[in-house]
Amino acid sequence: MRLSLFLVILILLFSLPHPAIAKNFSTVIIDPGHGGNDKGSNWYGIYEKNLTLDLAKRVQRLLKSKGVRTVMTRSTDTYVALDKRAAIANRNSHFVFVSIHFNGHKNTSYRGIETFYYPGSSKGKKLAGKIQHELGTRIKTKNRGIKPARLKVLRLTKGPAVLIECGFLSNRWENKRCNASWLREIIAEEIVQGIMAYR
Ligand SMILES: [Zn+2]
């Protein structure tokens, strides 16, 4: 009787999931850039705020399917200030912060994908590297690499934080692609692959 109880306990112990502490994070904060009155980049009738929200929801769905806890800083078309976004993130423990944006520039020949981290954040840099490494592996794009940037939302966020610029809406060719849902699905899958590689 005692032996069987011991065996039951042993089986239970080994069937438990690996403790979260062994991983680099347990929660992903997904931050869709802009929203509400803040449209973000606005080129050829396409608003950045709509694409960031759509892409963020795709990232959330894919992470959830892998059993990862997620928190969105916004899930509707509303304005959320940058310090509020960081505060939403900082309520959690053991998290990474992934901000999603699309770029715009008056030089409309600029195109490609780049990922920013806060200068001096080695974990942010590592996370940015893992994500950027996956981006553009399945679609033709210009790899603009990872860059340090003194962005407010990255500075205020306590966990490892990155901001991904997923393409230039100011470039007609890239604008059309970013507006296509098949492309955003691939980018979402690549972002999730990068996040899981960091984990
Ligand atoms: Zn933006």
Residues whose N, C-alpha, C, O or C-beta is under 5 A from the ligand:
A	BS01	ZN	G33 G40 H101 F102
